[in-house]
Amino acid sequence: MKSISIMSLDSSISLFSKMTGFIRPYWKETFLSIFLSTATIAANIGMMGTSAYLIATAALQPSIAVLQVAIVGVRFFGIARGVFRYLERLVSHSVNFRVLGNIRGWFYRVIEPLIPGAVEDLHEGDLLGRSLQDIESLEDFYVRGIAPPLSAIVITVAVSLFTMQYSMLMAGILAFGLLSTGLVLTILVKIFSANIARQVVQTRSTLTGLVVETINGSAEILMNNADTRYLEKVGLAIDSNRQTSLRLGNLQAVSQASGVLISNLTLAAMLWAGIPLVTSGTIDCVILAVLTLITLASFEPVNLLPAASSKIETSLAAAQRLFELADRPRPVQEPAQSTNLTEFQSLRVIDLDFSYAGTDFKVLRGINLNLHPGKHVALVGPSSSGKTTLLRILQHHLQPPEGTVFWNGLDAKNLNSHTIQSLQAVVQQKGYLFNATLLENFKLANPDISETEIHAVLDQTGMDGWFASLENGLHYPLGENGSSISGGERQRLLLARGLLMRKPVFLADEPFSNVDRASDKQLVRAIFESGGNMAIILATHRLVCMDLFDEILVLDSGQVIQSGRHEELISLPGLYRTLWEQQNNFFGFE
């Protein structure tokens, strides 16, 4: 139990250190924010104290001259409080927004090398929740977790010392009350809220994941009449998130009520200790009135700490999820130095075995592949046979074992990702179209591409008729991920964009999944006709135009069980001929 507590403490210290690391570049602004926060509270205490002095003294009906200083003091502290509060909000929120902006940039930079190899276990909604909601949750840490506690410490010490010059007992009572709320109650709330805060973040992440999954898969869900089941799952996730949020809210409400109770008990104790001092003539009655209102005002920063600690726990739980992802090992270890490949000469895969990190199961076993300019290779086989994994290794998204993958005779382990990927044009089954115009999406692939070349590729991919129907032509907006076009049009545009990259190596993973079978041959021929001397590796379930490929690799359970040209494989019994007959003869295709 003791070792677990030590480990938890070490983890909390490490997490806090990482969190404060983002604010170190803004230490000057942070200290200014702390100063302004302290000055605001001090001005409020000063206003309350001078107001008490003014009212109590005025009740004794002295000369107006006696009240002049107090009147000016009330005006000064009232104006100063408003000015300091405005400046404190301006500085603290400015720092907070800049820090959160830097965290977003940092998070995107650290997860970019992890995709796709190191985030296979996460859903899209989980990544979305971390990059949006979890980062937003960190606002409470920087706004409530740094300046307010430090300001509360300064105020506690200052008002205790001020009260001490009139009565040690009253100073002790005030200090005890402030510490009871600011330290003891805050620690208790932190302890009780830690587990609830983690549940809030987790249920919120689950809800986000379900919502994203439901929206993205709405067509398939409706097609399978599963909408009721998915809506029930979302409803349960909403209820779970509401319940945990309500528990955290209740704890915050109890902590605030407890703080108010302690402040009033402290006030009563101050009066209990002060009244005899007034009776005995040790202090003036006006001073007791001043100390009474100062007591209430000094609890302003302290009463915020218990509820803030629960919000900070939520921030820490969210930060833990961010750092858990950021600390994951990269799927590809970049070498310190890398040779720059200016042209593609050859790609060789020799006896490649591959297992994902943390498992001993080999998803690829003994893979061999030779590719050179102008060679066309097809990867075929059932789902989960290893085609996508092999393509990810060739794209350098996954680390191949040393001595298994060679580019231009150089071991891929000694080449960085940019060097290898600069040779490749990649078309994925779920590629992304940006919320921009048709021309802008093509320019992202190749800034130097001409409109004539764009028209030629659109013709080759069978989109000439569709393009002619567009009023805006190349300036037609595609919407978020191609939302303004059909699935088949989207797939063709992804293929066209890949061809326009004009790279020496073309890798495509299921590029025909959303087009009709009658269009398959046209798209395969478009790839070959656009390629020139381009080397092509095409992973597909659809066996069309197989006679155009120089080599066909048939994968099953991570192994190449057959290889050769179409005429050779179709003449032999085996998986290839079985797949061919199932897809072509049965449907009447040739």
C-alpha positions, 0 to 999 in steps of 0.5 A: 500500500505504501509503495502504491502511494509513493508511485502515485505521488511520483506520478502526480509530481511528474504530471505536474512538472510536465504541465507547468513546463508549458507555462515556463515560457510565460513566467513573466506574464504568470508572475504578473497575473499572480501579482494582479490577483493578489492586488485585487484581493488586497484592494477588496480587503482594503475596501472592506476594512476602510468601509467598516472603519468609516461606518463604525466611526461615523456612528460615533458622530465625529467631525467630518475631517476625521472621516476624510481619509477613510472616504478617500480610502474607500474610493481608492480601494473600490476603483483599484479593485475594479482596475486590478480585476480587469487587468488580472483577467486580461493577463491570465486569460491571455496567458491561458489561451496562448498556453492552450494554443501551444499545447494543441500544437505540441499534441498534434506534433507528437501524435503525427508520427504515431499515426497509424502504427501506434494508435491502432487501439484507439477509435477516431472519437477517442483521438478527437476527444483528446485533441479537443475536450481534454485540452480544453479541460486544461484551462482549469489547471492554468486559470485555477491551479497556479495564481489563485493558490499562490494569492491565497497564501500571500493573503493568509500570511498578510491578514494574519500578520495584520491581525496579530498586532491587535491579538495573537488569539484572533490572529490564530483563529483567523489563520486556523480558519483560512488554513482549514478551508484553503488547505485541509478542505482543499486536500479532502476535496482533492482526495474524494474527487480524484476518482470521480474526475477520472470517471468524468473524463472517461465517460466523456471520452466514451460518449464522444467515441460513440457519437463519432462512430454513430455519425460516421457509420450512419449509412451502414447503421440505417441499412442494417436497422441498427439505429435503435441499438446505437441510439440506446448505447449513446443514451446510456453513455449520456446518462453515465456522463451526466451521473458522474458530472452530477457527482462531481458537481455535488462534491463541489457544492458541498465544498463551497457550502463547507467553505462558507460554513467555516468562514462564518464559524471563523467570524463567530470565533473572531467576535467571541475572542474580540468582544472581551478585548473591546470590553477590557479596552485592549482594542477599540470597537472600531478595530473589531468591526474592521477585523470582522469585515477583513475576516470575511473578505480574506476568505474570498480567495480561499473559498474558491480553492476546494471547488477548484481542486476538483476541477484541477483533478479533472484537468490532471485526468485529462492531461494524463490521457494526453501524456499517455498517448504522447509518451507512446513509443514511435512505431518508426525510429528515425535514424540520426542521419539518412541518405537522401534518395533523389530517384527510385531504382529498386525496392526489395523485401527479403524474408520479412517477418513482422509482429505488432508491438507488444505481441508475439503473433506474426502478422507477416511471415517470410514476405519477399518482393522485388520492385523496379521502375515500370513493374506492376504488382498486385497484392490479393487475398482475403481480409486480414491476410496482411496486405495493408500491414505490408503497405504500411511497412513500405510507407514507413509507417511501421518499422521493418526488422533490420535487413528486410526492406531495402530502397535502392539497396539501402536498408530502410532502417537507415532511411528516415520516413520523409526520404522514403515517403517522398518517392511514393504516391499513396491512395488509401481506401479511407483517404481524406478530402479537405474542405476546400475546392477541387483545385485546392485539393489537387494542388495539395498533392502537387502544387505545380500541376497544370489544369490541363493535366488535371483535366486529363486525369479526370478523363482517365478516371471517368470523371469527365461527365461529372466534371462537365456538370459542375457550375464552378468547375475546378473551384467546386467546393468538396465539403468536409471530407468530400461530403458534397459528392458521392462515395464513388466520386470521392474514391475516383477523386482520391485516385486522381489526386494520387496519380497527379502527385507524379511519384515514381512509386504508386501504392494503392490500398483497395482503391475501388471499394466504393465504385461499381464493378463495371468501373474497375477496369477503367480505373485500373487502366487509368493507373497504368496509362498515367504511370509511365515508368511508375512502379505500382503496388495495388492491394485489392479484393477485386480481381480485375485486369489481373492480366496487366500485372507483371506479378501477383502475390497471393497472401493468406494469414500473413504469408505469400502462398502463391505468386506469378502472373495471372495466366500461370496462377489461373491454371493451377488449383489454389486460392487465387483460382478460387477467388477468381472463379468466385468473383468473375465466373459466378457473376458472369464477368471475364 
